[in-house]
Amino acid sequence: MSQVTAQLNDYRHSPRKVRVVANLVKGRHAEDAIAELQFLGKRAADPISKLIRSAMASAKNSNLDERAMVVKEMRVDGGAIMYRRRSASRGRAPIIRKRTSHILLVLQEEKSQAPKSKSQKDSKPKKPTPKS
């Protein structure tokens, strides 16, 4: 089975918030995932949708069927954290953490299931039903 990967590094959004969107598309067909993300009201939906489209284009360039692609893996890891200071009362300056995310996407070509032959279907003997 053929796989295609795409990644987005240093996306300026918290990994915790991006994982909510990423978990929605795991295991779905790539086209279905894009359709669902289009109507999702989360900020991370658009970059993830672009990432899926990029991986589908990469699959097409690799002579794979982009319509048969399934989201095998969607991993969101924490990236670099930018530390900033915000002034507060009484001379304090608490730290503000601006988190970034690394998103890894793996699309896999879905294997077409061949219909089972009759001998495979009837491999187990049927139990007789008791008469009442």
N, C-alpha and C positions, 0 to 999 in steps of 0.2 A: 504494500500500500504506500502511496506517495503522500508526502507531507510537505507543507509550505509554512514557513515561519515569517512573522513580521513583528517588529518591536517599536515601541515608542518610549524614548528615554527622556527623563527630566520634564515630565508633564506637570505643570504647576497646579496641582490639585492633590488633596490629601488622599493617601492610599485607602484609608478606611471608607471614604466616600466613593472612590472609583470601584472598589470591590463589590459594592452593592449592585452596580450596573453590570460588572463583569460576570457576576454569578447568574444574572438573568439569561445570558446568551450561551453559557456553557452547554455543550451537547446538542445545540440546535443547528439546523442547516444555515449556511452563511446568508442566503437571501432572506430567510425568515428572521434571522437575527437583525439584519439591517432594517427590515420593515418594522420590527418591534421597537428598535431604538429610535426610529424616526418620530414616534409619537410619545416617547418617554420624556417626562419633564425633569430630567436631570442634566446638569452641566456636562458630565462626563460622557453622555450618550453620543454626542457629535464626534469627538476624537476617536472613540472606540469604533464607531461606524466607519470613519475614514480608514482606520487601521484594518478593518475587515475587508473593505473595498480594495485596499492596497494589496492585501494577501491574495485576494481573488484575482487581481490583475497579474500578480506574480505567478499564480497557478496557470493562468492562461498562457503566459510567456513560456512556461515549462511544459506546454502541450498537455495539460491536464484539463479535465472537465470542471470548470468553475461552478457549474450548477450542482455538481455532486459533492461539493465540499461541506464538511461538517466541522464545527468548532470543537476540536479535540481537547485543547488546553487553553485556558486564559488565566495567566498568572499576573498578579499585581504585587509588586515589591516596592518597598520604600526607597526613595532616592536620597539625594543630598538634602539636608535641612539648612535653610538660610535663617540665621539668627538676627533678629532686629530688636531694637529697643523702642519702647513707647514711654514717654514721660507721663508720670502720674503725680498724684498729690504728695506732699511732704517730701519732695525731692527724690522720690523713688523712680526707678526706670526698670519695670518688669520686662522680661525677655518674651518676645513674640516669635514663635517657631513657624516659619513658612515651609510647609512640607511639599515634597515633590514625589512623583510616582514613576516607576518603570513598569511598562505593560508589555508582556510577551504573549503573542497569539500564535497558536499552532492550528492550522487547518489540515484536515486529513480527508482524502478522497473516500467517500462512502463505498463500501463494497456492495456490489449488486448480489442479492441473494438469489441463488438458483432454486427453482421449485424442487421440493423433496420428491424423490421417487416413491412409488407405492410400497416398495419393500422397506424403506426407511421409516415410513409412517407406521406400519404395522409390525414393528420389531418386538413390541411387548404384547404378550398374549392378553386377551381381554378376559376379565373375570366374569364368570356366569352370574346372572342376576338371580337371587333366590325367589322362588315362587311363593306367594302367600296364600 
